[in-house]
């Protein structure tokens, strides 16, 4: 058998290092090939064995997460997770990172993150119905933070708005640890008939390999490699590794794929995401246990003189790879040409178990596929536990300002201020099925077309908890997603995760990862909330400084009657009830950071049994129409939650006296598993809670134009609204 043009030994080793392969990994490449590699072969190995594609540092730990339930149709391993949501429908969803590209080129990095996650979902046959995101930025006083924030938000809005999928929710936080490494995690949810799910495993020796979508260019080459390393001072030089998106082409691609999927000609389908044509062809053939041969001269190209190496590693956007049934190519071709997209037969499946790449008759690569996966590096890296911090005694942390000044400060802080400046750049109602817009409820509510039912969707994580105690932080991230869905009246069903951490070669970082997975797993089991898809993003460090550990959670639930979906806008003349136990945990709270100027103590513990009991009770009260508003108590504590309810409903509150706790600990502690419910009759709600053994207490009554505090102070809604709304517009006007 002929061999491709091989690299000289010294040149190959140098390139291997540049491509991110460690010396021992390169020795594995030599053992698999039995010779030196060609440039194209070395490129294939380097991207497939990158951290971004192979999960070589995380696979060992991820296997510990619970991924099964009676309603799970497809768990991790496919392009996205699939769950049964009843009435013959499936929800297909996933969250994925575009962190490194978004720092280098914020607009395109974020835009192509949205485009990529959309393709992960519609490649499985689902029509996308909602986008969300989880964003983390650095110190807002820095010009670079403002530049990245502006570009990322415009990129998300620009792509999502143009492609016609509503951006319905998400979260935004700021911390100096993200100064050199922002996090841009994009999530998409789609709906498909549960008996029409399309998978990626190739089958049928001799079947055509078909390329559809946009042309291939030189953008994004080695993007997966770039995303698998730390940043250094020369990160701006990596701009060519960032892809360039075209949402209008993506919209055409969605419609063409949906039309083709209504026929019976597709055997397998995969989007070209990270590592482009390399990952899609290798994964499809590998999953199907077949070989694949590609003729690169047939690949649609938008630039002259592209080499096989460039075409295989390009991450140009809006492209898909398909296996088509024999003799049916003309059907697919007619559909894609109708939608003005490229269509090309670029190869066929073989029985060799190899990937063979040819370009104008010249052999460029010939690799046995099985070892690309079976011999891929798998590391069980050393771990070091994060030292535990003691619980803070609230009595030992004096209140320097009082309740009202603290509330105004917190509501105007970067982590708690209104996100309206961001949300207003997103079209949250395109498609006409959005029931609860951003800022109106604890989770987004999107109705399922032609039914009374809806999905509740959220993204959640509290990185400062994870930094202090990664296991408790991982547990809390899952619990908060479950709680936010529950607070709308929906039943939580499953999660996707986006594991954002620093350099896994550092034992303390790998210890964070392992602990977070343990915490997440325990919460998933206790709450019947399995993991069905996800993404790992490591090496989120710049000049050796890592981000806070950020295991972002995307949750999905179902509510049978969308008209019952609950928001937190408060109506006048309602009584307010707090459910869940309050002990006044100030450790790692925003009050502690913003008011006491401290970042210490253990985070509030999560009692999963109490979480489940309280949440199930709350959901039952919502669905029985016993309450008129519901809000979970999260960042900032109880008084912040009440202020958010008052502002959303434009009605004041008069509060009762606090219990026998320091007042600032009761009102600003971040104890978990709590909800504020509004109801016409507190007595009935308190009696029901007592019967269910759920801790409950009356908080006060709504009405008027002020928030009247139990210490005798008060603050007007106008003052609170000004504090809440001004931060981001003022920041971005600089």
C-alpha positions in Angstrom: 0.0 0.0 0.0 1.3 3.5 -0.9 2.0 6.0 1.9 1.5 9.7 2.0 4.4 12.2 1.9 5.9 11.8 5.3 7.4 14.5 7.5 11.0 14.2 8.4 11.5 13.0 12.0 12.8 16.3 13.5 10.2 18.3 11.6 7.4 16.0 12.8 8.4 16.2 16.4 8.6 20.0 16.2 5.2 20.2 14.6 3.7 17.8 17.1 4.7 20.1 19.9 3.3 23.1 18.1 0.1 21.2 17.6 -0.2 20.5 21.3 0.9 16.8 21.4 3.1 15.9 24.3 6.2 13.8 23.6 4.7 10.6 24.9 1.5 11.2 23.0 3.5 11.6 19.8 5.2 8.3 20.5 1.7 6.7 20.5 1.1 8.2 17.1 4.2 6.6 15.8 3.3 3.3 17.3 -0.2 3.4 15.7 1.1 4.4 12.3 4.3 2.3 12.3 6.0 5.2 10.6 6.4 9.0 10.6 3.1 10.9 9.9 2.2 13.2 7.1 1.3 16.7 7.9 -2.4 15.9 7.4 -2.2 12.8 9.6 -0.4 14.7 12.4 -3.1 17.4 12.2 -5.8 14.7 12.5 -4.2 13.1 15.6 -3.5 16.5 17.2 -7.1 17.7 17.1 -8.7 14.4 17.9 -6.4 14.0 20.9 -6.8 17.6 22.0 -8.4 18.2 25.4 -11.3 19.9 23.6 -12.1 16.9 21.5 -10.9 13.9 23.5 -11.7 14.9 27.1 -8.5 13.1 28.1 -8.3 14.8 31.5 -12.0 14.6 32.4 -13.5 11.3 30.9 -12.5 9.3 34.0 -14.6 11.6 36.3 -17.5 12.3 34.0 -18.3 8.6 34.0 -19.4 9.0 37.6 -22.4 11.3 36.7 -25.9 9.7 36.6 -27.1 9.7 33.0 -30.1 7.4 32.9 -33.8 7.8 33.7 -37.0 6.4 32.2 -37.5 9.6 30.3 -33.9 9.7 28.9 -33.8 8.7 25.2 -30.2 9.5 24.5 -27.6 10.5 27.1 -24.0 11.7 26.6 -22.2 10.5 23.5 -24.5 12.0 20.8 -24.4 15.6 19.6 -27.0 16.5 22.2 -29.1 14.9 25.0 -32.6 13.7 24.2 -35.5 13.3 26.7 -39.1 12.2 26.3 -41.4 15.1 27.2 -44.7 13.2 26.4 -47.2 13.4 23.7 -44.8 11.8 21.2 -42.2 14.7 21.5 -38.6 14.8 22.6 -36.6 17.8 23.9 -33.0 17.8 22.5 -30.5 20.1 24.2 -26.9 20.8 25.1 -24.7 23.6 26.4 -21.2 24.2 25.0 -18.3 26.7 25.5 -16.7 29.2 23.2 -14.5 30.8 25.9 -11.1 31.1 24.2 -12.4 32.4 20.9 -14.6 35.0 22.6 -11.6 36.6 24.3 -9.6 36.8 21.1 -12.5 38.0 19.0 -15.6 38.6 21.2 -18.2 39.2 18.5 -17.4 36.2 16.3 -16.4 34.0 19.2 -19.8 34.4 20.8 -21.7 34.4 17.5 -20.1 31.1 16.3 -20.7 29.6 19.8 -24.4 30.2 19.2 -24.2 28.8 15.7 -22.3 25.7 16.8 -24.7 24.8 19.5 -27.7 25.3 17.2 -26.2 22.7 14.8 -25.6 20.2 17.6 -29.4 20.3 18.2 -30.8 20.4 14.7 -28.4 17.8 13.4 -30.5 15.4 15.5 -33.7 16.3 13.9 -34.9 19.0 16.3 -36.2 22.4 15.4 -34.5 24.9 17.8 -37.0 26.8 19.9 -34.8 28.5 22.5 -31.3 29.8 23.1 -29.8 30.6 26.5 -26.3 31.5 27.7 -24.1 31.6 30.8 -21.6 34.4 30.7 -18.7 35.3 33.0 -16.6 38.5 32.6 -13.8 40.1 34.5 -13.5 43.3 36.6 -16.0 45.7 35.0 -13.8 48.7 35.7 -11.3 47.4 33.1 -11.6 48.6 29.5 -11.0 45.1 28.2 -13.9 43.8 30.2 -16.2 46.4 28.7 -14.9 45.5 25.2 -15.4 41.8 25.6 -18.9 42.3 27.2 -20.0 44.5 24.4 -18.7 42.2 21.7 -20.0 39.0 23.2 -23.5 40.4 23.8 -23.7 41.8 20.3 -22.4 38.5 18.9 -25.0 36.4 20.7 -27.8 38.8 19.7 -26.6 39.3 16.2 -26.5 35.5 15.4 -29.6 34.4 17.4 -31.8 37.3 16.2 -30.8 36.8 12.6 -31.3 33.0 12.6 -34.7 33.4 14.2 -34.4 31.5 17.4 -35.3 33.4 20.6 -32.7 34.0 23.3 -34.9 33.5 26.3 -32.6 33.4 29.4 -29.2 33.0 30.9 -27.0 34.5 33.6 -24.1 37.0 33.8 -21.5 37.4 36.5 -18.4 39.4 37.0 -15.2 38.5 38.9 -11.5 39.5 38.4 -10.6 35.8 37.9 -12.2 36.1 34.4 -10.1 39.2 33.4 -8.0 37.2 30.9 -10.5 34.4 30.2 -14.2 35.2 29.9 -16.6 32.3 29.8 -19.2 32.2 27.0 -21.4 29.1 27.4 -24.2 28.7 24.8 -27.2 26.5 25.2 -29.9 25.5 22.7 -33.1 23.5 23.2 -35.0 22.0 20.3 -38.1 19.8 19.8 -38.5 16.7 17.6 -40.9 13.8 17.2 -39.3 11.2 19.5 -39.5 8.5 16.8 -37.6 10.7 14.4 -34.2 11.2 16.1 -31.2 11.3 13.8 -27.9 9.9 15.0 -24.3 10.1 13.8 -23.1 6.5 13.5 -22.3 5.9 9.8 -23.5 2.7 8.2 -23.6 1.0 4.8 -20.3 0.2 3.0 -20.4 2.1 -0.3 -22.8 4.8 0.9 -22.0 8.3 -0.2 -20.4 10.8 2.2 -22.1 14.1 1.5 -21.0 17.6 2.4 -23.6 20.3 2.7 -23.8 23.9 3.8 -21.3 26.7 3.3 -17.9 26.5 1.7 -14.7 25.7 3.5 -12.2 28.5 4.2 -9.1 28.9 6.2 -10.8 30.2 9.4 -10.6 28.3 12.6 -7.8 26.0 11.7 -6.5 24.4 14.9 -9.4 26.0 16.9 -9.7 22.9 19.0 -6.0 22.9 19.7 -6.2 26.6 20.7 -9.1 25.9 23.1 -7.0 23.2 24.8 -4.2 25.4 26.0 -3.7 28.3 28.4 -3.6 31.8 27.1 -0.4 33.9 27.2 0.3 37.5 26.4 0.2 36.7 22.7 -3.4 35.6 22.6 -4.3 38.3 20.1 -2.0 36.5 17.6 -4.5 33.6 17.7 -7.2 35.6 15.9 -7.0 33.3 12.7 -8.1 30.4 14.8 -11.5 32.0 15.5 -14.3 31.0 13.1 -16.4 33.5 11.2 -20.2 32.9 11.3 -23.1 33.7 8.9 -26.5 33.4 10.6 -28.4 33.7 7.4 -26.6 30.7 6.0 -27.4 28.8 9.3 -31.1 29.6 8.9 -31.0 28.2 5.3 -29.1 25.2 6.7 -31.8 24.6 9.4 -34.6 24.7 6.9 -32.8 22.5 4.3 -32.0 19.9 7.0 -35.6 19.9 8.3 -36.9 19.4 4.8 -34.4 16.6 4.1 -35.2 14.9 7.4 -38.8 14.7 6.4 -37.7 12.3 3.7 -36.2 8.9 4.3 -32.7 9.3 2.7 -30.4 10.1 5.7 -28.5 7.2 7.3 -26.4 9.4 9.6 -25.7 13.1 10.1 -23.2 15.2 12.0 -22.4 18.9 12.2 -18.8 20.1 11.5 -18.0 21.7 14.8 -14.7 21.6 16.7 -12.0 20.1 14.4 -14.3 20.5 11.4 -14.3 17.8 8.8 -11.8 15.7 10.8 -13.9 15.2 13.8 -17.2 14.7 11.9 -15.7 12.1 9.6 -13.7 10.3 12.2 -16.6 10.2 14.7 -19.2 9.1 12.2 -17.1 6.3 10.8 -15.7 5.3 14.2 -19.2 5.0 15.8 -20.4 3.0 12.9 -17.4 0.6 12.8 -16.7 1.3 9.2 -14.0 3.0 7.1 -14.3 6.3 5.3 -12.5 7.6 2.2 -12.6 11.3 1.3 -11.6 13.0 -1.9 -10.7 16.6 -0.9 -10.9 18.1 -4.3 -14.6 17.7 -4.1 -14.9 19.8 -0.9 -16.6 23.1 -1.7 -13.9 25.8 -1.1 -14.1 29.6 -0.8 -10.3 30.1 -1.0 -7.8 29.2 -3.7 -5.1 26.6 -3.3 -6.3 25.0 -0.1 -4.4 21.9 1.0 -6.0 18.7 2.3 -4.5 19.6 5.7 -6.3 23.0 5.7 -9.6 21.5 4.6 -9.5 18.8 7.2 -8.8 21.1 10.1 -10.8 24.2 9.0 -13.6 25.1 11.4 -15.6 27.1 8.9 -19.1 27.4 10.1 -22.6 26.3 8.8 -21.5 22.9 7.5 -22.8 19.4 7.9 -21.7 15.9 6.9 -24.2 13.2 6.0 -24.3 9.6 4.9 -27.0 9.2 2.3 -28.8 6.0 1.2 -27.6 4.6 -2.1 -29.2 6.3 -5.2 -30.8 9.0 -3.1 -28.2 11.7 -3.5 -30.3 13.5 -6.1 -33.1 14.1 -3.5 -30.7 15.7 -1.1 -28.9 17.7 -3.8 -32.2 19.2 -5.0 -33.2 20.3 -1.5 -29.9 21.9 -0.7 -29.6 23.7 -4.1 -33.2 25.0 -3.5 -32.0 26.6 -0.3 -28.9 28.0 -2.2 -26.4 25.9 -0.2 -23.5 23.8 -1.4 -23.9 20.1 -1.9 -21.1 17.7 -2.8 -20.4 14.0 -2.6 -16.9 14.0 -1.2 -16.4 10.3 -0.5 -17.8 7.0 0.5 -17.8 4.4 3.3 -15.5 1.4 3.2 -15.0 -1.9 5.0 -11.4 -1.1 5.9 -11.9 0.5 9.3 -9.5 3.3 8.1 -9.8 7.0 7.2 -8.2 7.6 3.9 -7.7 11.1 2.6 -6.9 11.8 -1.1 -6.4 15.1 -2.9 -6.2 15.2 -6.7 -5.2 11.5 -6.6 -2.4 12.0 -4.0 -2.7 10.1 -0.7 -2.6 12.6 2.1 -3.6 10.4 5.1 -4.2 6.7 5.9 -5.0 6.0 9.5 -6.7 3.0 11.3 -9.7 4.6 13.0 -10.1 2.3 16.0 -6.8 3.5 17.7 -7.7 7.1 17.2 -10.3 6.5 19.9 -9.0 3.4 21.8 -5.4 4.7 22.1 -6.4 8.3 22.8 -4.8 9.6 25.9 -6.8 9.1 29.1 -5.4 10.7 32.2 -6.3 10.2 35.8 -4.4 13.2 36.9 -3.3 13.9 40.5 -5.8 15.7 42.6 -5.5 17.9 45.6 -8.5 18.7 47.8 -9.6 22.4 48.3 -9.0 23.2 52.0 -12.3 23.5 53.8 -13.3 26.9 55.3 -15.2 27.2 58.6 -18.8 28.3 58.7 -19.1 31.9 59.6 -20.8 32.9 62.8 -23.1 35.7 61.7 -22.9 37.3 65.1 -19.1 37.7 64.5 -19.7 39.7 61.3 -21.0 43.2 62.3 -23.4 45.1 59.9 -21.6 48.3 59.0 -24.4 50.1 57.1 -27.9 48.8 57.9 -30.5 47.1 55.8 -31.6 49.8 53.4 -28.2 51.1 52.4 -27.0 47.5 51.9 -30.0 46.7 49.7 -29.4 49.7 47.4 -25.7 48.8 47.2 -26.4 45.1 46.4 -29.0 45.9 43.8 -26.6 48.2 42.0 -23.7 45.8 42.2 -22.4 44.0 39.0 -23.7 40.6 40.0 -27.2 41.7 41.0 -28.0 44.7 38.8 -30.6 44.6 36.1 -29.5 42.7 32.9 -32.0 44.7 30.8 -29.2 46.3 28.8 -28.2 42.8 27.8 -31.6 41.2 27.3 -32.9 44.1 25.2 -30.3 43.2 22.6 -31.7 39.7 22.3 -35.0 38.9 20.5 -36.6 36.8 23.2 -40.1 36.5 21.5 -39.3 35.6 17.9 -41.4 32.6 17.0 -44.2 33.7 19.2 -44.0 30.9 21.8 -42.2 32.7 24.7 -44.4 32.8 27.7 -42.0 34.3 30.2 -39.4 36.7 29.0 -36.0 37.2 30.6 -36.4 38.8 34.1 -40.0 37.8 34.6 -39.5 34.3 36.1 -36.8 32.1 37.6 -36.7 30.1 34.4 -37.6 30.9 30.8 -41.0 29.4 29.7 -41.4 28.5 26.0 -44.7 27.0 24.8 -44.7 23.9 22.7 -46.4 24.9 19.4 -49.9 23.5 19.0 -50.1 22.3 22.6 -51.0 23.7 26.0 -47.6 22.5 27.4 -44.3 24.4 27.8 -40.7 23.9 28.6 -39.0 25.6 31.6 -35.3 26.3 30.9 -32.5 27.8 33.0 -28.8 28.1 33.3 -27.2 28.3 36.8 -23.9 28.3 38.8 -22.4 30.1 41.7 -18.6 30.1 41.1 -17.7 31.7 44.4 -19.3 28.7 46.2 -17.4 26.3 44.0 -14.1 28.1 44.7 -14.6 27.8 48.5 -15.9 24.2 48.4 -16.1 22.6 44.9 -18.3 19.7 46.0 -20.8 21.9 47.8 -20.7 24.3 44.9 -21.3 21.5 42.3 -24.2 20.3 44.4 -25.7 23.8 44.7 -25.4 24.5 41.0 -27.6 21.5 40.2 -30.0 22.3 43.0 -30.4 25.9 42.0 -31.3 24.8 38.4 -33.8 22.4 39.8 -35.2 25.1 42.1 -35.5 27.7 39.4 -37.5 25.3 37.2 -39.6 24.3 40.2 -40.4 27.9 41.0 -42.3 28.2 37.7 -44.4 25.2 38.4 -42.6 23.0 36.0 -41.2 19.5 36.7 -37.4 19.4 36.3 -36.3 16.5 34.0 -32.7 16.7 33.0 -29.6 18.8 32.8 -26.7 19.6 30.5 -23.5 20.9 32.0 -20.5 23.0 30.9 -17.5 22.3 33.1 -15.2 25.4 33.0 -12.0 25.0 34.9 -8.4 26.0 34.8 -5.3 23.9 34.0 -6.0 20.2 34.8 -2.3 19.5 35.1 -2.4 21.4 38.4 -3.5 19.0 41.2 -5.6 21.7 42.9 -7.5 22.3 39.6 -8.1 18.7 39.0 -9.2 18.4 42.6 -11.8 21.1 42.0 -13.1 19.2 39.0 -13.4 15.9 40.7 -15.1 17.4 43.7 -17.5 19.4 41.6 -18.5 16.2 39.8 -19.1 14.4 43.1 -21.4 17.2 44.3 -23.2 17.4 41.0 -23.8 13.6 40.9 -25.2 13.5 44.4 -27.7 16.3 43.6 -28.7 14.7 40.3 -29.5 11.4 42.0 -31.4 13.0 44.9 -33.4 15.2 42.6 -34.0 12.7 39.7 -32.3 15.2 37.4 -29.8 13.2 35.2 -27.1 14.6 33.0 -27.8 13.9 29.3 -25.2 16.1 27.6 -22.4 18.5 28.3 -19.1 20.0 27.5 -15.7 20.4 29.2 -13.6 23.5 28.9 -10.2 23.3 30.6 -7.1 25.4 30.5 -9.1 28.5 31.3 -6.0 30.4 32.5 -4.0 33.4 31.3 -0.4 33.8 32.4 -0.9 31.1 34.9 -4.0 32.6 36.6 -7.1 30.5 36.5 -10.8 31.3 36.6 -13.1 30.4 39.5 -14.3 26.8 39.0 -17.5 27.2 37.0 -19.6 24.1 36.4 -22.5 25.8 34.6 -25.7 23.8 34.6 -28.5 24.1 32.0 -31.8 22.6 33.2 -35.0 21.6 31.3 -38.4 20.8 32.7 -42.0 20.5 31.6 -45.2 22.2 32.7 -48.4 20.6 31.4 -50.4 23.9 31.2 -48.4 26.9 30.1 -51.0 29.3 31.5 -50.1 28.1 35.0 -46.4 29.0 34.6 -45.5 31.2 37.5 -43.4 34.3 37.5 -42.2 36.5 40.4 -44.0 39.8 39.6 -45.7 40.7 42.9 -49.4 41.9 42.9 -50.8 44.3 45.5 -52.6 43.1 48.6 -50.9 39.7 48.8 -49.3 38.1 51.8 -45.8 36.8 51.5 -44.5 33.5 52.9 -41.0 32.2 53.1 -40.6 28.4 52.7 -37.4 26.6 53.8 -35.1 26.9 56.8 -33.1 30.1 57.5 -30.0 30.0 59.6 -28.4 33.2 58.3 -25.4 31.8 56.3 -23.2 34.7 55.3 -20.2 32.7 54.2 -19.4 33.5 50.5 -22.5 35.7 50.3 -22.7 38.8 48.1 -23.5 40.8 51.2 -20.2 39.6 52.7 -18.3 40.6 49.6 -20.1 43.9 48.7 -20.8 45.2 52.2 -18.3 43.7 54.6 -15.6 43.6 51.9 -14.7 39.9 52.7 -14.7 36.8 50.6 -14.4 33.9 53.1 -16.2 31.3 55.0 -17.9 28.1 53.9 -20.7 28.4 51.3 -24.2 27.6 52.6 -24.8 23.8 52.7 -27.3 22.1 50.5 -29.7 19.7 52.2 -30.9 17.6 49.3 -33.7 15.9 51.1 -35.1 19.2 52.3 -34.5 20.7 48.8 -36.6 17.9 47.3 -39.4 18.1 49.8 -39.7 21.9 49.7 -39.6 22.1 45.9 -42.2 19.4 45.5 -44.5 21.3 47.9 -43.9 24.6 46.1 -44.7 23.0 42.7 -47.9 21.5 44.0 -49.0 24.9 45.4 -48.4 26.6 42.1 -50.3 24.0 40.1 -53.2 24.2 42.5 -53.4 28.0 41.8 -52.9 28.7 45.5 -50.1 31.3 44.9 -49.8 34.4 42.7 -46.0 34.7 42.6 -43.0 32.6 43.4 -39.3 33.4 43.5 -36.4 31.3 44.8 -34.0 32.9 47.2 -30.5 33.0 45.7 -27.7 35.5 45.3 -28.1 38.4 47.8 -30.5 36.5 50.1 -34.1 37.1 51.1 -34.3 40.9 50.9 -32.9 41.0 47.4 -35.4 38.3 46.3 -38.2 40.4 47.8 -37.0 43.6 46.1 -36.8 41.8 42.8 -40.4 40.7 43.2 -41.5 44.2 44.2 -39.7 45.8 41.2 -41.1 43.3 38.7 -44.6 43.8 40.0 -44.2 47.5 40.7 -45.7 47.2 44.1 -44.2 47.8 47.5 -43.9 45.5 50.6 -44.3 46.1 54.3 -42.2 43.5 56.1 -42.7 41.8 59.5 -40.0 41.7 62.2 -37.1 39.2 61.7 -36.7 36.2 64.0 -34.1 35.8 66.6 -31.1 36.1 64.3 -28.9 39.1 63.5 -31.1 41.1 61.1 -28.5 41.3 58.3 -27.9 37.5 58.5 -31.7 36.8 58.2 -32.3 39.2 55.4 -29.0 38.8 53.4 -27.9 35.2 54.3 -27.9 32.9 51.3 -29.3 29.7 52.9 -30.3 27.3 50.2 -33.6 25.5 49.4 -35.8 28.6 50.0 -38.7 30.2 48.1 -40.8 33.3 48.6 -44.5 32.7 47.7 -47.2 35.3 47.4 -50.8 34.3 48.2 -54.1 36.0 49.0 -54.2 34.0 52.3 -51.0 33.3 54.2 -52.9 31.3 56.8 -53.9 28.6 54.4 -50.4 28.4 52.9 -48.8 28.2 56.3 -51.2 25.4 57.4 -50.4 23.4 54.3 -46.7 23.8 54.9 -47.0 22.7 58.5 -49.0 19.6 57.4 -46.2 18.8 55.0 -43.4 19.5 57.6 -42.0 22.3 55.5 -40.5 25.2 57.5 -42.6 28.4 56.8 -43.1 31.9 58.1 -45.0 35.0 57.1 -42.8 37.8 55.9 -45.3 40.7 55.3 -47.8 42.1 52.8 -47.6 43.7 49.4 -48.9 47.2 48.5 -47.9 50.8 48.3 -44.8 52.3 46.7 -42.1 51.6 49.3 -40.2 48.7 50.7 -40.9 49.2 54.5 -38.2 47.4 56.5 -38.7 45.8 59.9 -36.0 48.0 61.5 -38.1 51.1 60.9 -36.4 52.2 57.7 -37.9 52.3 54.2 -36.8 52.7 50.6 -38.9 53.7 47.7 -39.4 51.6 44.6 -38.2 54.5 42.5 -34.9 54.6 44.4 -34.5 50.8 44.2 -35.3 50.8 40.5 -32.8 53.5 39.8 -30.1 51.6 41.7 -31.0 48.3 40.0 -31.1 49.7 36.4 -28.2 52.1 36.2 -25.1 49.9 36.5 -24.8 48.4 33.0 -26.0 51.4 30.9 -23.6 53.6 32.9 -20.7 51.2 32.5 -21.2 50.7 28.8 -21.6 54.4 28.1 -18.0 55.0 29.2 
